[in-house]
Structures are given as structure tokens and as C-alpha cells.
Amino acid sequence: MRKRLTDSQIRQYEDNGYVHPVAVLNDDEVRAARAEIELFEARTGKTLDYPEKSKSYLLFDWADRLVRHEKVLDAVEDLIGPDIMVYHTTMWIKDPNTPQYILWHQDGTYFHLDPALHVTAWVALSDASVEAGCMHVLPGSHKLGQFEHRDDPGENNLILRGQAIFGRFDDEVGVPMPLQAGEMSLHHTNLVHCSRPNEAQDRRMGFGISYIPAHVRDAGAQVGAPPGSAMLVRGEDRWGHFRPEQRIGAPLSPEAYENHARLMSQFRGRQDAGAQIRRNVTYSEVS
Ligand SMILES: O=C(O)CCC(=O)C(=O)O
């Protein structure tokens, strides 16, 4: 039985590799998440960045609430079934009138997941219009298999490793996937997508959650990548393919930071295996 998506939304996802908009958060939920993020930013004096913007559910309540949100999980369950794990998350913030971009890429390129059933839920915490640099997608590209990626180390590339597909889609504009605050989009791990700078007056804030069905296998060992970890958020993990993650300690406590640092180091070890250039990231000082 469908929990949240209609048959036509599911068909749209299967045929084109994405579906949007799906309403998930009410105004209070959006405001609360944004306020918590911005309080942290006020305490560190800068926009939320790596490493805290990755796997943020291990550090912050706002992120833990979002990855477990019933409405988000109901829609994800309609696509990948009832046993759901969070493999990764990234908070994508583009401040107004900044040059940050993301080139054409496929999310699962260095995730080493088999089969490629991972779905990205992108939950908007502010309006993501075309002007604000919403995602653009190439409909149906999820059926074309895995493309070769190379790294683009540009400092304005929002992806840490900067992986991108060069040469093949350079002249494509794609189809915009605009969202209003509180809505989400869902896209398939092999869907080719990108996003351009934010030319709007507000920040563009989207929380990208990588969900996998618990039965997906970790294929990292085949390329010498360290084992992956993931957090069960719905159903059961009867397969044990991933080391179980869990939150430890109060948000932003020393224990939470220690746990986050350990799991992020394992994740980056997988994600950056074979990368030519690695950007240095350090935790922000919180006052
Ligand atoms: O936030 C963006 O502009 C792009 C995010 C993205 O590539 C993703 O969530 O898969």
C-alpha cells in the first residue's frame, strides 16, 4: 500500500528518475530547523560548512528530526521499501549572491552501493527557485548507468571532492526542480543533476538525505574502500551489510563530536579513495 506518493508520482520517479514537489514540513518545522542551524552559525561566525554539514544527524537535533521525519520516510518507503537506512546527509547552503555551484554528477559515484537503489531526499528549508540556484536534472538519465567522473577542485564547487561528468552534458541546461520551503524532491542515485549560483536575496538551504534500503550491499571492498556505515531509521536491518551508526551523547557534546569525527573519517576514506586532491576540513570553534 502506498504511504505518501501517488501512483503517478511513483511512475514519474521510475520513468524520469525524480519527483517533486512533495510537501513534508509545516512552517513551524521549517522555522525551527533553520533557527537551529543559524544559531550554530552565529556561534561559529560562518556559514555551516564541512565537516559539520555532513552526517549532521550525529551532531544536531534538527538533522536527526529531519532524517526520521514520518512524511519524508513515508515517501521514501514508497520508493525503496520499509527497511530504510540513512547512508549520508549533506546540508547544502548557498548564501545570497554567491558563486557556489555543483556540476553535472551522479550522487552514488563513490558510494559503492550495489544495487544502485539509493534515493536522495532534498528537503528545502528556504525557497529554492531557479533564481536561487535550485537543482537542474536530466530526466531519464538514471537509466543510462554510471558515468565516469573526474574531480573539479574549484573552491566554489559545493561538493567536497568536486566530482563531475565532463564533456558529455556540457551544453545541457536540464530541467529545473524548484521547491518552496517545506517541500522536498526525491531523485535516483544515477540521475544526472547540477545546480547554479544563488542570485536571489535569501539563502538557499536544502538538506540532502541519502537513503538506502537495508538490503543494499557494500561493494567498497572491490575497490579497496573501507567498510561503510549507515543508521537504521525505519524497519529492520536483517542483512547487516553496513556498520550500524547511532547518535551518541547530547547534541554537540564531546561524545557526539568524537562519534561524528570517527564516522566521517571512515566515510571520507571511502568517498575519497583514489582522489588526486583532498580539501582540508576542520571543525568550527563554537563560542
Ligand atoms: O543542493 C544542490 O544544489 C545540489 C545537491 C545535490 O547535488 C544533491 O543533493 O544530490
The ligand as an ORCA input file, in Angstrom:
! r2SCAN-3c Opt
* xyz 0 1
  O      21.975     21.466     -3.383
  C      22.363     21.413     -4.542
  O      22.409     22.396     -5.259
  C      22.737     20.088     -5.151
  C      22.625     18.976     -4.188
  C      22.880     17.645     -4.797
  O      23.599     17.501     -5.746
  C      22.231     16.507     -4.195
  O      21.544     16.644     -3.157
  O      22.340     15.406     -4.744
*
